[in-house]
């Protein structure tokens, strides 16, 4: 059973989605995260064990390698797809309450900005670390962030993404709206032009240059 | 010396005595400064040329440019582009959703595409206005950037990993159009062709070498064969790609702020004109004196090299004009 867990974790780390996937080339024709997760559940491995011993460590290694610039966006996207394939098998257990998430994280790219890669990377890293992620997409108005937090009372944090100096200023309005309407909610900001000085200026709680930083911060507030 | 002669001098012989070239990327800022909307700036060469000329006069730039949003080529391939008054235009269509869409892609005619033709008209107009005294920069999307515009970035990066053959077909297709568009811009009067391939900073070196590097070489050689100078622009942290950039053959390279100029120089050698690389967010947020000091440090550190002062990427639209003037003062600070 430990071997199965290790193989699932390996598939997530290296982006092996399923048997049909030709990526990575050295695993062509082998079972991927999809088949192995099904097999593990059928063999009686508890879903929370799969989450905590296969998915989370796999994604941690992905995040660490990305932070260290040993892998880049295409490899992370493949890991995300592998994790999605595995996570689909766990959905029923989340819905039934058999497996519990660490909390809910709402994320979106702020109004006027259509860039989604950075947001997607953070979303998948956070989901892979055991959180439920509500992804609002791109070009999201401040009111929609507030509505999403209200619709998910268990939401503990919101992530705002912006890629342009013109659109990052829109983060201030979202922070202001969230502070007024849902004061206990933490706000994380990120994107190419966002720095610590800007974070402090708009009163957000946290910023990081990479997704792993966001995961670590959320871990600290979940504890 | 005219500004064009100055650039030629730097490229051929090395630094100018007493002066550093000033080559910031101005698009939305130029539109605002020129009193036109960003939609007009992107879609209409009259507005783009007028805005650039206004910036040339006020900020004593060492070039003018036809660079705007990335969708001229995407529009030529058939995507619908929505122009917004004060935001980057939006591409409404993903033309390549899977490998089968690649074979159905048209090979557009540069001279029948409204956006491409507009850029050619802009080059002609610049030459009428400036009579060859100021370098005119045209622009093409690099092959990976254009492929990402057609397939969206997530789709293209997935294609790179899952279907290398289809990726090569798409990259070949966009490269052919890029070469035709670059040649037409040189013919219309552009002295320099910028190649913008921002997506490259997001891929690892092996992926870059497998899918993109040879195509960059081909595009650069093509531009040179038509008499153009090549400016290579990849936003973001490209430190890991610098060894692969060596030998590509470009004449100028824009370095974004996370990249060390010393690292680039070590990898690329002394003959390349390096432009950069103050963080545009600093230029936006710092007081003018702070911008001057930071730029002065860059100029002092690199004035003995083939170097031009610029932001790491585009200067933000809300940047105070005084901050751009502070950059200019720093570039001219060692004038005799």
Interface residues (C-beta under 8 A of the other chain):
Chain A: X15 X21 X22 X23 X69 X71 X72 X73 X74 X75 X77 X78 X81 X112 X114 X116 X117 X120 X164 X165 X166 X167 X169 X192 X193 X195 X197 X198
Chain B: X28 X86 X87 X88 X90 X153 X154 X157 X158 X160 X161 X162 X163 X202 X203 X204 X207 X236 X237 X240 X280 X281 X284 X285 X316 X317 X318
